[in-house]
Amino acid sequence: MVAIRDGRVLGVGSLEEVEGWGQYEIDRTFENKFLMPGLIEAHCHCNAGALWKYPYVGFFDRYAPDNHPWPGCKSIEEVIGRLVDIEAQMGDSEEPLIGWGLDPIYFGGERMVAAHLDRVSTSRNIFIYHANGHLATVNTALMRNFGIDDTTNVEGVPKGTDGMPTGELQEHKAMMLTGDIFNRFLRAYREETTWRNYGREARNAGITTVADLGFPGLDDDGVAFLQRTVNDPDYPVRVSVLYGAFMTENPDWEPVAKYVAGLREQNSEKLRFGIVKAFLDGSIQAFTARLRAPGYYGRSGNGLWLTPPDNFKNMFLPFHRRGLSIHCHCNGDEAVDVFLDAIENMLAEASWPDHRHTVQHCQLTTMDQYRRMARLGVCANIFSNHIFFWGDQHYEVTVGPDRAQRMEASATALQAGVTFSLHSDAPVTPMGQLHTAWCAVNRLTASGRTLGENEKITVYEALKAVTLDAAYTLKLDHDIGSIEPGKLADFSVLENDPLSVATIELKDIPVWGTVLGGKHFPVNRGED
């Protein structure tokens, strides 16, 4: 029995143990279900709700928030075929064709370039957003219309042997050359449909709290929009919104830090501010992440710095001084070094014992780095889904067999004493904490290869990572993450006990829905 009053837990135990709280009614809705602490997704993006307005052209089958199935495209030809069919149905010739989910790394090394998309249309602007969110591919018409040519001198615009751009745009600066087309993704952060779909996708996965990792240009209007949307009693998930400090070049971050610190006064039980998102490098499968030696497997060169390392500490010190935790995107191990150096220097200037600065992704983080993180009080959020979705590609293409075996090193983090969570980075991979936990427990790639036997953790450890430890990284462990007196009555409702099923079945446990502050949110309610 769990006794609840006014959205919070009074007590847990037998009826005899909790009935002393006073007059009660018994809700037997979950009599034959399994109730666990609400699952927490501590790294995803509201674009998980926005992108479904565009056609999906990714490799793996996916389900939209309304549970509509989208079959995966298993080759470049299938991608082109889907886009040709969609383009034929479009009327307005001025409307761009936008797709998402592409990842050419699955197609035997062939990159998708402008020439491929020119087969879809030589006149309509076409923009295809890659699954990793760090790349896009555009057609020749778009480049012509936006002046992307042989004179373009922007990092992230690769050129062919003829000196002309190939059609691949790497990272935000390059993608922003497409003007209003890329800005559509930024405007989606302030659209109600985006956030409604985002909430549905979380609820469908049994998630009760999400962290939106980087709201760009957060201002008073954006805050007011979020308050109207998330604080609605019918909105099915709590949201921690991180200020995205990576989308703006700003010479003076002090007033920004003051503004973000002030937002904490507007926190509610459903909507929280007070954490900052930083970026250092890009994506491993896009070859834009920064790697320690020996670099990429059988390939020269390194990735891109999205924030100059020499400027990182000065940029984020104002946030640190105001008690704002910094969560930094670090896919490569070289990026982790830079972030830890900055934290050590910031702590020397402004001591803060409970900062909980967090390394996000931690894909190649090593034992020496985890030990250093433990000494500095730094948390981790490990992208365990990569083991399944890109494990084979990392083994064969990006980092090679040795390092692929120790990617997403949860057991190493545990051994070093680092508090960590696991995440999906939705929409990069589908939202679903049972799946991220399954990846950390089983470490199976899409082909069935076991990737790093010694890095497996137990089901209990994985579930703790996506509940109480995730809450800790978000500084919400006083309110959520476990079922105990005084905490918010947030539960994930499952059809089976995840501690009792075979570990290989963990990701397949059906989700009934969620309970948020005592209110029921079953999957696929009628208003969907």
C-alpha positions as CSV (number, residue, x, y, z in Angstrom):
1,M,0.0,0.0,0.0
2,V,1.1,3.6,-0.7
3,A,-0.8,6.3,1.2
4,I,-1.2,9.6,-0.8
5,R,-2.5,13.0,0.2
6,D,-2.4,16.2,-1.9
7,G,-0.1,14.6,-4.5
8,R,2.6,13.4,-2.0
9,V,3.4,10.1,-0.3
10,L,2.3,9.8,3.3
11,G,3.6,6.3,3.9
12,V,4.4,2.9,2.4
13,G,3.5,-0.5,3.9
14,S,0.5,-2.7,4.8
15,L,-3.0,-1.3,5.2
16,E,-2.6,-1.6,9.0
17,E,0.6,0.4,8.8
18,V,-0.7,3.3,6.8
19,E,-4.4,3.6,7.9
20,G,-3.3,5.7,10.9
21,W,-3.1,8.7,8.6
22,G,-6.9,9.1,8.8
23,Q,-10.0,8.5,6.6
24,Y,-9.1,6.9,3.3
25,E,-10.3,5.3,0.1
26,I,-8.6,2.4,-1.5
27,D,-7.8,2.6,-5.2
28,R,-7.4,-0.9,-6.6
29,T,-6.6,0.2,-10.2
30,F,-3.1,-1.2,-9.9
31,E,-3.9,-4.3,-7.9
32,N,-2.5,-6.6,-10.6
33,K,0.2,-4.2,-11.8
34,F,3.7,-3.4,-10.7
35,L,4.3,0.1,-9.2
36,M,7.8,1.5,-9.2
37,P,9.3,4.9,-8.7
38,G,8.6,7.1,-11.7
39,L,11.1,6.7,-14.4
40,I,13.2,9.8,-15.1
41,E,14.7,10.7,-18.5
42,A,17.5,13.1,-17.6
43,H,18.6,13.8,-21.1
44,C,16.1,14.3,-24.0
45,H,14.8,17.1,-26.1
46,C,11.3,18.4,-26.8
47,N,12.1,18.0,-30.5
48,A,11.1,14.4,-29.7
49,G,7.6,15.9,-30.1
50,A,8.3,18.4,-32.9
51,L,10.0,16.2,-35.5
52,W,7.0,14.0,-36.1
53,K,5.4,16.8,-38.2
54,Y,8.0,15.7,-40.8
55,P,8.6,12.3,-42.5
56,Y,10.9,9.9,-40.7
57,V,13.7,8.4,-42.8
58,G,15.7,6.6,-40.1
59,F,17.1,3.1,-40.2
60,F,15.2,1.6,-37.3
61,D,11.4,1.2,-37.1
62,R,9.9,4.0,-34.9
63,Y,6.6,4.8,-33.4
64,A,5.2,8.3,-33.3
65,P,3.7,9.7,-30.1
66,D,0.2,8.7,-31.4
67,N,1.7,5.1,-31.8
68,H,1.6,5.4,-35.6
69,P,4.4,3.0,-36.9
70,W,7.1,4.3,-39.3
71,P,9.1,1.5,-40.9
72,G,12.8,2.1,-41.1
73,C,14.6,2.8,-44.4
74,K,17.3,0.2,-44.9
75,S,19.2,1.8,-47.7
76,I,19.8,5.2,-49.4
77,E,17.5,4.0,-52.2
78,E,14.7,3.4,-49.7
79,V,15.3,6.9,-48.2
80,I,15.1,8.4,-51.7
81,G,12.0,6.4,-52.6
82,R,10.2,7.6,-49.5
83,L,11.1,11.2,-50.2
84,V,10.1,10.9,-53.9
85,D,6.6,9.6,-52.8
86,I,6.2,12.5,-50.3
87,E,7.4,15.1,-52.7
88,A,4.9,14.0,-55.3
89,Q,2.1,14.6,-52.8
90,M,3.3,18.1,-51.9
91,G,1.5,21.0,-53.6
92,D,3.2,24.3,-52.8
93,S,6.4,24.4,-54.6
94,E,7.8,26.9,-52.2
95,E,7.3,24.6,-49.2
96,P,10.6,22.8,-48.3
97,L,10.7,19.1,-47.9
98,I,12.1,18.3,-44.5
99,G,12.8,14.8,-43.2
100,W,14.6,13.5,-40.2
101,G,16.3,10.4,-38.6
102,L,18.8,9.8,-41.4
103,D,22.1,8.1,-40.5
104,P,24.3,7.1,-43.5
105,I,26.7,5.1,-41.2
106,Y,24.3,2.2,-41.6
107,F,24.7,2.2,-45.4
108,G,28.2,0.7,-45.9
109,G,30.1,3.9,-45.7
110,E,28.3,5.8,-48.5
111,R,27.5,9.3,-47.4
112,M,24.2,10.9,-48.5
113,V,25.1,14.1,-50.4
114,A,23.3,16.7,-52.5
115,A,23.4,14.5,-55.7
116,H,21.2,11.9,-53.9
117,L,18.6,14.5,-53.0
118,D,18.6,16.0,-56.4
119,R,17.0,12.8,-57.6
120,V,14.0,13.8,-55.4
121,S,13.8,17.4,-56.7
122,T,16.0,19.9,-58.5
123,S,13.8,22.8,-57.6
124,R,12.3,22.3,-54.2
125,N,14.5,23.0,-51.1
126,I,15.2,19.7,-49.3
127,F,16.7,19.5,-45.8
128,I,17.2,16.1,-44.2
129,Y,18.1,16.2,-40.5
130,H,20.3,13.3,-39.3
131,A,19.5,11.1,-36.3
132,N,22.3,12.4,-34.3
133,G,21.2,16.1,-34.6
134,H,24.7,17.1,-35.5
135,L,24.4,16.8,-39.3
136,A,22.0,17.6,-42.2
137,T,22.1,16.8,-45.9
138,V,20.6,19.3,-48.3
139,N,20.1,19.4,-52.1
140,T,21.6,21.6,-54.7
141,A,18.5,23.8,-55.0
142,L,18.7,24.6,-51.4
143,M,22.4,25.5,-51.5
144,R,21.8,27.6,-54.6
145,N,18.9,29.5,-52.9
146,F,20.8,30.1,-49.7
147,G,24.2,31.0,-51.3
148,I,26.1,28.0,-50.0
149,D,28.8,27.6,-52.7
150,D,32.5,27.4,-53.3
151,T,33.1,30.7,-51.5
152,T,31.4,29.6,-48.3
153,N,34.0,29.6,-45.6
154,V,32.2,28.1,-42.6
155,E,33.6,25.2,-40.5
156,G,31.3,22.3,-41.0
157,V,30.7,22.8,-44.8
158,P,32.8,20.0,-46.4
159,K,33.7,20.4,-50.1
160,G,34.4,17.9,-52.8
161,T,37.4,17.7,-55.1
162,D,35.6,20.2,-57.4
163,G,35.7,22.8,-54.6
164,M,31.9,22.8,-54.3
165,P,30.0,21.9,-51.0
166,T,28.9,18.3,-50.9
167,G,25.5,19.0,-49.4
168,E,26.4,17.8,-45.9
169,L,26.2,20.4,-43.2
170,Q,28.0,19.6,-39.9
171,E,26.9,21.2,-36.6
172,H,24.7,24.1,-35.9
173,K,26.8,26.9,-37.5
174,A,26.7,25.2,-40.8
175,M,23.0,24.2,-40.6
176,M,22.1,27.8,-39.7
177,L,23.2,28.8,-43.2
178,T,19.8,27.4,-44.3
179,G,18.0,30.3,-42.6
180,D,14.3,29.9,-41.9
181,I,14.5,26.2,-42.6
182,F,16.7,25.4,-39.7
183,N,15.0,28.1,-37.6
184,R,11.8,26.0,-37.8
185,F,13.4,23.5,-35.4
186,L,14.2,26.4,-33.0
187,R,10.7,27.8,-33.2
188,A,9.3,24.4,-32.4
189,Y,10.5,24.9,-28.8
190,R,7.6,27.3,-28.4
191,E,4.9,25.4,-30.1
192,E,2.2,23.7,-28.0
193,T,2.0,20.7,-30.3
194,T,5.6,20.0,-29.7
195,W,5.2,19.8,-26.0
196,R,2.0,17.9,-26.1
197,N,3.6,15.2,-28.2
198,Y,6.7,15.3,-26.0
199,G,4.5,14.6,-22.9
200,R,2.6,11.8,-24.7
201,E,5.8,10.1,-25.7
202,A,7.2,10.2,-22.2
203,R,3.9,8.9,-20.7
204,N,3.8,6.1,-23.3
205,A,7.2,5.0,-22.0
206,G,6.2,5.2,-18.3
207,I,8.3,8.3,-17.7
208,T,7.2,10.8,-15.1
209,T,10.0,13.4,-15.3
210,V,12.0,14.6,-18.3
211,A,14.9,17.0,-18.6
212,D,14.8,19.1,-21.7
213,L,18.5,19.5,-22.4
214,G,18.9,23.0,-23.7
215,F,16.0,25.4,-24.4
216,P,17.6,27.9,-26.9
217,G,17.1,31.6,-26.2
218,L,15.0,31.1,-23.1
219,D,13.4,34.4,-22.2
220,D,10.3,35.7,-20.4
221,D,8.0,34.8,-23.3
222,G,9.5,31.3,-23.4
223,V,9.1,30.9,-19.6
224,A,5.5,32.0,-19.8
225,F,4.8,29.5,-22.6
226,L,6.3,26.7,-20.6
227,Q,4.3,27.6,-17.5
228,R,1.0,27.6,-19.4
229,T,1.8,24.2,-21.0
230,V,3.7,22.2,-18.3
231,N,1.8,23.5,-15.3
232,D,-1.5,22.4,-16.9
233,P,-2.9,19.7,-14.5
234,D,-3.5,17.5,-17.6
235,Y,0.1,17.6,-18.8
236,P,1.4,14.1,-18.0
237,V,5.0,14.7,-17.1
238,R,7.3,16.9,-14.9
239,V,9.9,18.9,-16.8
240,S,13.3,20.2,-15.9
241,V,14.3,22.8,-18.5
242,L,18.0,23.5,-19.0
243,Y,19.1,26.9,-20.3
244,G,20.8,26.3,-23.7
245,A,24.0,28.4,-23.5
246,F,25.3,26.8,-26.6
247,M,23.2,28.5,-29.2
248,T,24.4,32.1,-28.7
249,E,27.7,33.8,-29.0
250,N,27.8,36.2,-26.1
251,P,30.8,38.1,-24.9
252,D,29.3,38.8,-21.5
253,W,27.6,35.8,-19.7
254,E,27.2,37.5,-16.3
255,P,23.7,39.0,-17.0
256,V,22.6,35.7,-18.6
257,A,23.7,33.8,-15.5
258,K,21.9,36.3,-13.3
259,Y,18.7,35.8,-15.4
260,V,18.9,32.0,-15.3
261,A,19.5,32.1,-11.5
262,G,16.5,34.3,-11.1
263,L,14.3,31.8,-12.9
264,R,14.5,29.4,-9.9
265,E,12.0,31.7,-8.2
266,Q,9.4,30.6,-10.7
267,N,9.9,26.9,-10.2
268,S,6.8,24.8,-9.5
269,E,6.4,21.1,-8.7
270,K,6.0,20.4,-12.4
271,L,8.4,22.9,-14.0
272,R,12.0,23.5,-12.9
273,F,14.7,25.8,-13.9
274,G,18.2,26.3,-12.7
275,I,20.5,24.1,-14.7
276,V,22.6,25.1,-17.7
277,K,23.5,23.1,-20.8
278,A,26.9,23.4,-22.4
279,F,28.4,21.9,-25.6
280,L,32.0,21.0,-26.2
281,D,32.1,18.5,-29.1
282,G,29.9,16.8,-31.7
283,S,28.9,13.2,-32.5
284,I,31.1,10.2,-32.7
285,Q,29.2,8.5,-35.6
286,A,29.3,11.9,-37.4
287,F,33.1,12.1,-36.8
288,T,32.7,15.5,-35.1
289,A,33.3,14.4,-31.5
290,R,36.8,15.1,-30.1
291,L,38.7,12.0,-29.3
292,R,41.9,11.4,-27.3
293,A,44.7,9.5,-29.2
294,P,44.6,7.4,-31.2
295,G,41.6,9.2,-32.7
296,Y,39.1,7.7,-35.1
297,Y,39.6,4.1,-36.2
298,G,41.6,4.0,-39.4
299,R,40.9,7.6,-40.1
300,S,43.0,10.8,-39.8
301,G,41.8,14.0,-38.2
302,N,39.6,14.8,-35.2
303,G,36.2,16.3,-34.6
304,L,35.0,19.9,-34.0
305,W,35.1,22.1,-30.9
306,L,31.6,23.6,-30.5
307,T,32.8,25.8,-27.7
308,P,36.5,26.9,-27.8
309,P,38.3,25.0,-25.0
310,D,40.3,28.1,-24.0
311,N,37.1,30.0,-23.5
312,F,35.0,27.4,-21.8
313,K,35.9,28.2,-18.1
314,N,35.5,31.9,-18.5
315,M,32.1,31.4,-20.3
316,F,30.6,29.2,-17.6
317,L,32.3,30.6,-14.4
318,P,29.4,33.1,-14.0
319,F,26.9,30.3,-13.9
320,H,29.0,28.3,-11.4
321,R,29.3,31.3,-9.1
322,R,25.6,31.7,-9.0
323,G,25.0,28.1,-8.0
324,L,23.8,26.8,-11.4
325,S,24.8,23.3,-12.2
326,I,26.4,22.8,-15.6
327,H,25.5,19.8,-17.8
328,C,28.0,19.5,-20.6
329,H,27.7,17.5,-23.9
330,C,30.9,15.5,-24.1
331,N,30.8,12.5,-26.5
332,G,34.6,12.1,-26.9
333,D,37.1,11.6,-24.1
334,E,39.1,14.6,-25.1
335,A,36.0,16.8,-24.5
336,V,35.7,15.2,-21.0
337,D,39.2,16.3,-20.2
338,V,38.4,19.9,-21.2
339,F,35.2,19.9,-19.1
340,L,37.0,18.5,-16.0
341,D,39.8,20.9,-16.3
342,A,37.3,23.8,-16.4
343,I,35.5,22.4,-13.3
344,E,38.7,22.1,-11.4
345,N,39.6,25.6,-12.2
346,M,36.1,27.0,-11.4
347,L,36.2,25.2,-8.0
348,A,39.5,26.7,-7.2
349,E,38.0,30.2,-7.8
350,A,34.6,29.5,-6.2
351,S,34.3,26.5,-3.9
352,W,31.0,24.7,-4.1
353,P,30.8,21.2,-2.5
354,D,27.4,20.1,-4.0
355,H,27.6,21.5,-7.5
356,R,26.6,18.2,-9.3
357,H,28.1,19.4,-12.6
358,T,27.4,16.6,-15.0
359,V,29.1,15.1,-18.0
360,Q,26.5,14.2,-20.6
361,H,26.9,11.2,-22.9
362,C,30.3,9.9,-21.5
363,Q,30.6,7.6,-24.4
364,L,34.4,7.0,-24.2
365,T,35.0,8.2,-20.7
366,T,37.9,6.2,-19.1
367,M,38.6,4.9,-15.7
368,D,41.1,7.7,-14.9
369,Q,38.4,10.3,-15.9
370,Y,35.8,8.6,-13.8
371,R,38.1,8.6,-10.8
372,R,38.8,12.3,-11.4
373,M,35.0,12.9,-11.7
374,A,34.5,11.2,-8.3
375,R,37.2,13.4,-6.7
376,L,35.6,16.6,-8.1
377,G,32.0,15.6,-7.3
378,V,31.0,15.4,-10.9
379,C,28.0,13.3,-12.1
380,A,27.6,11.4,-15.4
381,N,24.7,10.7,-17.7
382,I,25.6,7.7,-19.9
383,F,24.2,7.3,-23.4
384,S,23.7,3.5,-23.0
385,N,21.3,3.3,-26.0
386,H,24.4,3.7,-28.2
387,I,25.4,0.2,-27.4
388,F,22.3,-1.1,-29.3
389,F,21.8,1.5,-32.0
390,W,25.4,2.2,-33.0
391,G,27.5,-0.4,-31.2
392,D,28.3,-2.4,-34.3
393,Q,29.2,0.8,-36.2
394,H,31.5,1.9,-33.4
395,Y,33.2,-1.5,-33.3
396,E,33.6,-1.7,-37.1
397,V,33.9,2.0,-38.2
398,T,34.3,4.8,-35.7
399,V,36.5,3.7,-32.7
400,G,37.4,0.1,-33.4
401,P,37.0,-3.1,-31.3
402,D,39.1,-2.2,-28.3
403,R,37.4,1.1,-27.4
404,A,34.0,0.0,-28.5
405,Q,34.1,-2.7,-25.8
406,R,34.4,-0.1,-23.0
407,M,32.0,2.5,-24.4
408,E,29.1,3.6,-22.1
409,A,31.1,2.3,-19.2
410,S,28.5,2.0,-16.4
411,A,30.4,-0.6,-14.4
412,T,33.5,1.5,-14.4
413,A,31.5,4.5,-13.2
414,L,30.1,2.4,-10.4
415,Q,33.5,1.2,-9.4
416,A,34.9,4.7,-9.4
417,G,32.0,5.9,-7.2
418,V,30.4,8.3,-9.7
419,T,26.6,8.9,-9.5
420,F,25.2,8.4,-13.0
421,S,22.0,8.2,-15.0
422,L,21.2,6.6,-18.3
423,H,19.5,8.3,-21.2
424,S,18.0,8.1,-24.7
425,D,18.8,11.6,-26.0
426,A,15.4,11.4,-27.7
427,P,14.7,12.1,-30.6
428,V,18.2,10.7,-31.3
429,T,17.0,7.3,-30.1
430,P,13.4,6.5,-28.9
431,M,12.5,7.6,-25.4
432,G,12.2,4.7,-23.1
433,Q,14.1,4.1,-19.8
434,L,13.4,0.4,-19.8
435,H,15.3,0.2,-23.0
436,T,18.2,2.3,-21.8
437,A,18.4,0.2,-18.7
438,W,18.2,-3.0,-20.8
439,C,21.2,-1.7,-22.8
440,A,23.3,-1.1,-19.7
441,V,22.4,-4.6,-18.3
442,N,22.7,-6.7,-21.5
443,R,25.1,-4.6,-23.7
444,L,23.8,-6.1,-26.9
445,T,24.2,-4.5,-30.3
446,A,21.6,-4.6,-33.0
447,S,23.4,-7.6,-34.5
448,G,23.4,-9.4,-31.2
449,R,27.1,-8.8,-30.4
450,T,27.9,-8.5,-26.7
451,L,29.9,-5.2,-26.4
452,G,31.9,-5.2,-23.1
453,E,30.9,-8.1,-20.9
454,N,32.8,-6.5,-17.9
455,E,30.8,-3.3,-18.2
456,K,27.4,-4.9,-17.6
457,I,25.5,-3.8,-14.5
458,T,22.6,-5.4,-12.7
459,V,18.9,-4.6,-13.3
460,Y,18.7,-3.1,-9.9
461,E,21.7,-0.8,-10.5
462,A,20.3,0.2,-13.9
463,L,16.8,1.0,-12.5
464,K,18.4,3.0,-9.7
465,A,20.3,5.0,-12.4
466,V,17.0,5.9,-14.1
467,T,15.1,6.8,-10.9
468,L,16.9,8.0,-7.8
469,D,20.3,8.7,-9.3
470,A,18.8,10.5,-12.3
471,A,16.9,12.7,-9.7
472,Y,20.2,13.4,-8.0
473,T,21.9,14.6,-11.1
474,L,18.9,17.1,-11.6
475,K,19.0,18.1,-7.9
476,L,15.4,16.7,-7.5
477,D,16.2,13.7,-5.3
478,H,14.4,15.4,-2.4
479,D,11.2,15.3,-4.4
480,I,11.3,12.3,-6.8
481,G,13.2,9.2,-7.6
482,S,11.9,6.9,-4.9
483,I,8.7,6.0,-3.1
484,E,9.0,7.4,0.4
485,P,7.1,9.7,2.8
486,G,7.2,13.3,1.7
487,K,8.1,12.8,-1.9
488,L,5.8,13.4,-4.9
489,A,3.5,10.5,-5.7
490,D,5.0,9.7,-9.1
491,F,5.0,6.1,-10.2
492,S,5.6,4.1,-13.4
493,V,3.0,1.4,-13.8
494,L,4.2,-1.8,-15.5
495,E,2.6,-5.1,-16.3
496,N,5.5,-7.1,-14.8
497,D,8.1,-6.8,-12.1
498,P,11.4,-5.7,-13.8
499,L,13.4,-7.4,-11.0
500,S,11.7,-10.7,-11.7
501,V,11.7,-11.1,-15.5
502,A,14.7,-12.4,-17.4
503,T,17.2,-9.6,-18.0
504,I,16.8,-10.0,-21.8
505,E,13.0,-9.2,-21.4
506,L,13.5,-6.0,-19.5
507,K,12.9,-3.7,-22.4
508,D,9.7,-5.6,-23.5
509,I,7.7,-5.1,-20.2
510,P,4.4,-3.5,-21.2
511,V,3.7,-0.1,-19.8
512,W,0.2,0.6,-18.4
513,G,1.0,4.3,-17.9
514,T,2.0,6.6,-15.1
515,V,0.8,8.2,-11.9
516,L,1.8,11.9,-11.5
517,G,1.2,13.4,-8.1
518,G,-1.5,10.7,-7.5
519,K,-3.2,11.4,-10.9
520,H,-3.6,8.5,-13.4
521,F,-2.2,8.9,-16.9
522,P,-2.8,5.6,-18.8
523,V,-1.2,5.1,-22.2
524,N,-3.4,6.0,-25.2
525,R,-6.1,7.9,-23.3
526,G,-9.1,8.9,-25.4
527,E,-8.1,12.5,-26.0
528,D,-5.0,11.3,-27.9
